[in-house]
Amino acid sequence: MTRHRWRVALASLIAAATLGATTPAYAGHHGGDRCERKLERIERDFRIIERYLGWELASKWWNDFAWPVYYRQCGG
């Protein structure tokens, strides 16, 4: 496996472990607290990915995966 493919696979694995199986219910009754914690968690994971795999790959993960899932679940 090439180095780039390894990095993408690792970032995908981190993303899957981070966000896991979640539901859109975050925006419900106590959604504010949950969404705030979720945003803090994906920001922390961005920094971890950035540290190990670089800013470019972390940004791609954020834009292609983490932010769309967060936005869909919490409404931005």
Secondary structure per residue as TSV (DSSP state, phi and psi in degrees):
chain	resnum	aa	ss	phi	psi
A	1	M	-	360.0	135.1
A	2	T	-	-70.5	161.8
A	3	R	H	-60.7	-42.0
A	4	H	H	-64.5	-44.5
A	5	R	H	-64.0	-36.2
A	6	W	H	-62.8	-43.3
A	7	R	H	-65.1	-42.8
A	8	V	H	-63.9	-41.9
A	9	A	H	-62.9	-41.9
A	10	L	H	-65.9	-42.6
A	11	A	H	-63.3	-39.1
A	12	S	H	-64.6	-40.1
A	13	L	H	-63.9	-43.8
A	14	I	H	-62.3	-43.0
A	15	A	H	-62.5	-44.3
A	16	A	H	-63.8	-41.5
A	17	A	H	-68.1	-33.3
A	18	T	H	-72.4	-51.5
A	19	L	H	-91.9	-29.6
A	20	G	-	49.1	-157.0
A	21	A	S	-89.5	106.3
A	22	T	-	-123.4	167.5
A	23	T	-	-122.4	161.6
A	24	P	G	-69.4	0.9
A	25	A	G	-66.6	-6.9
A	26	Y	G	-59.3	-28.7
A	27	A	G	-83.6	5.8
A	28	G	S	-78.2	-142.7
A	29	H	T	-52.7	-55.0
A	30	H	T	-108.0	30.5
A	31	G	H	-61.2	-31.6
A	32	G	H	-59.1	-47.2
A	33	D	H	-65.3	-45.1
A	34	R	H	-64.2	-43.7
A	35	C	H	-66.4	-36.4
A	36	E	H	-64.1	-44.3
A	37	R	H	-65.0	-39.5
A	38	K	H	-62.8	-43.3
A	39	L	H	-63.7	-43.1
A	40	E	H	-60.7	-39.1
A	41	R	H	-66.6	-44.1
A	42	I	H	-71.5	-29.5
A	43	E	H	-66.3	-41.1
A	44	R	H	-63.3	-43.4
A	45	D	H	-66.2	-34.8
A	46	F	H	-58.1	-46.7
A	47	R	H	-63.3	-36.6
A	48	I	H	-65.7	-48.2
A	49	I	H	-61.4	-41.8
A	50	E	H	-60.2	-44.1
A	51	R	H	-62.7	-42.5
A	52	Y	H	-91.1	-31.4
A	53	L	H	-119.1	-7.5
A	54	G	-	102.3	157.3
A	55	W	H	-63.6	-39.8
A	56	E	H	-61.4	-47.3
A	57	L	H	-69.2	-37.6
A	58	A	H	-63.2	-40.1
A	59	S	H	-65.2	-40.2
A	60	K	H	-63.0	-44.5
A	61	W	H	-59.4	-44.9
A	62	W	I	-61.4	-51.1
A	63	N	I	-72.5	-36.8
A	64	D	I	-88.6	-24.8
A	65	F	I	-127.8	-62.5
A	66	A	I	-63.5	-51.6
A	67	W	H	-66.0	-44.3
A	68	P	H	-59.7	-39.3
A	69	V	H	-66.5	-46.0
A	70	Y	H	-59.4	-47.0
A	71	Y	H	-62.8	-41.4
A	72	R	H	-64.7	-36.9
A	73	Q	H	-83.9	-33.0
A	74	C	H	-116.0	-4.7
A	75	G	-	74.6	23.5
A	76	G	-	86.0	360.0
